């Protein structure tokens, strides 16, 4: 079993014990949604920061699997394989 490495943006790190990455155990390919579910398990505030009430990614959150934007692939159904890297990026507004 090879873990998936989830890179956490600075603004979300306080919600994951100030870690910059979290390893999620993965025995077989799984959709991004399942990886995010595992990451957010027991962390309801984190879950709400990443996805809206319908389960869709918030418009200001981008997720990449091995450098590929999931919105340009199969969205939250994009498969993640053991050993992959998932990067969450939050857009920051301001000026």
Secondary structure, DSSP 8 states (H G I E B T S, - for coil): ---EEEE--GGGGGGGTT-SEEEE--SS-EEHHHHHHHHHTT-HHHHHHHB-TTS-B-TTEEEEETTEEGGGTTGGG-EE-TT-EEEEEE-----
